[in-house]
Amino acid sequence: MNTEIQDPMVDTRPEPVTATKSAFSPTLKGVLIGAVAGSVLPVFGTFSGAIIGGVAGKVYEKKYQNKCHAK
């Protein structure tokens, strides 16, 4: 049983978190992640992983940009 009395003047709701813009583009992030994955995985090389990651980042960027402008 909760017997505490809450002060109505105190707002206990958490403040909303706003998204911050990243300093790196999704394409650059894709290139970096692809290069790291390419150096670890034996199937891809570092360079080919970077190319695949860059293309995937560019596709993601275009898809995300279209969703933002649709609102």
C-alpha positions as CSV (number, residue, x, y, z in Angstrom):
1,M,0.0,0.0,0.0
2,N,1.4,3.4,-1.0
3,T,0.8,5.9,1.7
4,E,3.2,8.6,0.4
5,I,1.6,11.9,-0.5
6,Q,2.9,13.4,-3.8
7,D,3.3,17.1,-4.2
8,P,1.1,18.2,-7.2
9,M,3.5,21.0,-8.0
10,V,6.3,18.5,-8.8
11,D,6.3,17.1,-12.3
12,T,7.7,13.6,-12.3
13,R,7.3,12.9,-16.0
14,P,10.6,12.3,-17.8
15,E,11.6,14.9,-20.4
16,P,11.2,13.9,-24.0
17,V,14.5,12.9,-25.7
18,T,15.1,14.7,-29.0
19,A,17.2,13.1,-31.7
20,T,20.5,14.7,-32.5
21,K,21.9,14.9,-36.0
22,S,25.0,12.7,-36.5
23,A,28.2,14.3,-37.6
24,F,28.7,11.4,-40.1
25,S,26.4,10.6,-43.0
26,P,24.9,7.1,-43.3
27,T,27.0,6.5,-46.4
28,L,30.2,7.2,-44.5
29,K,29.0,5.0,-41.6
30,G,28.2,2.2,-44.1
31,V,31.7,2.5,-45.6
32,L,33.4,2.2,-42.2
33,I,31.2,-0.6,-41.0
34,G,31.7,-2.5,-44.3
35,A,35.4,-2.0,-44.2
36,V,35.6,-3.4,-40.7
37,A,33.3,-6.3,-41.5
38,G,35.3,-6.9,-44.7
39,S,38.5,-7.2,-42.8
40,V,37.1,-9.6,-40.4
41,L,35.0,-11.8,-42.7
42,P,37.0,-14.1,-45.0
43,V,34.5,-13.7,-47.9
44,F,35.0,-10.0,-48.4
45,G,38.1,-7.9,-48.5
46,T,38.3,-4.5,-46.8
47,F,37.9,-2.6,-50.0
48,S,34.9,-4.6,-51.3
49,G,33.3,-4.5,-47.8
50,A,33.7,-0.7,-47.9
51,I,32.0,-0.5,-51.3
52,I,29.1,-2.7,-50.3
53,G,28.7,-0.7,-47.0
54,G,28.8,2.6,-48.9
55,V,26.1,1.5,-51.3
56,A,24.0,0.1,-48.5
57,G,24.4,3.4,-46.6
58,K,23.4,5.4,-49.7
59,V,20.3,3.3,-50.2
60,Y,19.4,3.7,-46.5
61,E,20.0,7.5,-46.7
62,K,17.7,7.9,-49.7
63,K,15.0,5.7,-48.2
64,Y,15.1,7.6,-44.9
65,Q,15.1,11.0,-46.6
66,N,12.0,10.1,-48.5
67,K,10.2,9.1,-45.3
68,C,11.1,12.3,-43.6
69,H,9.8,14.5,-46.4
70,A,6.6,12.5,-46.7
71,K,5.3,13.9,-43.4
